[in-house]
C-alpha cells in the first residue's frame, strides 16, 4: 500500500492560479476604488472652485457697481483703463488654496452714466496641477437708476393688457440729462425697444401680456409672463407669439415705499374744487422753491375744467374720493410749461376729456415728469382710473393703487402700483429719462444673467481678453 505524502502537482498549480486570479481581482478592485475616490475628490474639488469662481465674478461686479455709483470717482486713478464710454480692469493673483489662483476682469459699458451702464465680469480659476482645466464664470449685469420710475410699468400683484393692439416701447425725452435743453417729444423716429414691464409677484398670472407687443423687457418675481398668439416680448423685429428669453427675467424686485405730501406752508383752497378754476390763483403765495403749495378737500365736478398754469403742488385731504372728474367736457389740464404734483389718499377718477398734460399729441405733450400723481393711501385699495385726451403724459406712484388706464391713444411716462390694467389699445411709451428722477439716485441691478454657453460668451470675448 502506497501512501502519498504530498498533493498531486496539478492540484498545487490550480491553487496557485486561483490565488493569482483572486489577487488580480482584488488588485483591480483596489485600483478602481482608488480611481473612484480620486475622481470623486476631483469633482468635489472642482465644485468647490466653481463656487470660488462665481464669487470672484461677483467681486468684479461689486467693484464696478461701486465705481459707477461713487460720486467723483477717479476711474484712471483707481486702475481702470478708460476708452470712450467704456472702462475695464483686471485683478489677479487671488490665492484660493491648494496652489489654485484666481483672477477677474470687469468691463463697464457707459461707465459715465450717459446711458444705463452694463457690466461684464469674467472670472478665471487656475487649479494646482498642469493637467487640470481652468474654471471660468461669466456674468452679465444691466444697471438702472433706483428711481421710483426706473421702469415703465411696475406692480406688486399683477399687470394685465386687455387690448388687441396695445404696445410698450420707450424713448428718452432728456438724453443729455440737462433740464435747460429742450425736451424731446415721443415719435416713431426716436423710439427705442427698451420698454420695461416688471411685477414682483411669483404668480403665474402676474404679467398677462396677452396680445400686446412689448418692445423691450419683462421681469417677474418667479413665473414667466403669459403671451398670446399675437403678443410678443423682445427687440424690434421679434415675431408675434414669441418671447426673446434674453429679454425675460424671473428675479425682479422693487420697493413700494409709502409716500406723503411735502412739508410746506400751504395755501388753503377752502373746501372742494367744484367749479372751473385755474391754479395758482392770484391770491396764492409762492414758496421759496418756486412752487405754489395748495391744499383742498378734493376735486369733484362734472363738465368743469381745472387748469394748471404754474408750478403747483396740490394736496387733497379727502380720504374717500380725492378726484372725481366726469361729464363730456370735464378735464384736468396742465398748460404747456406748467407743472403739477398731486398727493391724494382717496380714489381717483379722471374721465370725460381726461387728463391733458401740455399738447394733444405725444410729440407736443409736456414731459411726463411735469404731471405727477401720488397715491398716499397706506392700507386697503386705492382705486385709480385715468383717461387721456388723445395722449396721457404723466407718472403715477401709488403703492396701494389699483390703476386702470383707459384709452386708445398714446400713454407716456411710468406707472408704479399694486396692480395695473391697461384697457383698450393704448400705446405705452416709457420715458427713459425718468430713471434719473429724484437727483443722484444710485444704480441698482435690474437684470443678472450668467453666461454659460459659448454663443453667449462670444460677444464679449474680445473686450475681456486683456
Secondary structure, DSSP 8 states (H G I E B T S, - for coil): -----S--HHHHHHHHHHHHHHHHHHHHHHHHHHHHHHHHHHHHHHHHHHHHHHHHHHHHHHHHHHHHHSTT--TTTTT-EEETTEEEEEEEEEEEETTEEEEEEEEEETTTSSS--EEEEEEEEE-SSTTS--EEEEEEEEEEE--TTSSSEEEEEEEEE--SS-EEEEE-TTTT--TTS------GGG-BS-EEEEE---STTSEEEET-EEEEEEEESSS--EE-TT-EEESTT--TTEE-GGGEES-------------S--EE--S-B-S-EEES-TT----TTS-EEEEES-EEEES-EEEE-SEEEEEE--SSEEEEEESSS-EEEE-TT-EEEEEESSEEEEEEEEEEEBSSSTTTB--GGGEEEEE---SS-EEEEEEESSEEEEEEEEEEEEEEEE-SSEEEEEEEEEEEEEESS-EEEEEGGGGGTTSS--EEEEEEEEE-SHHHHHTTTTTT--
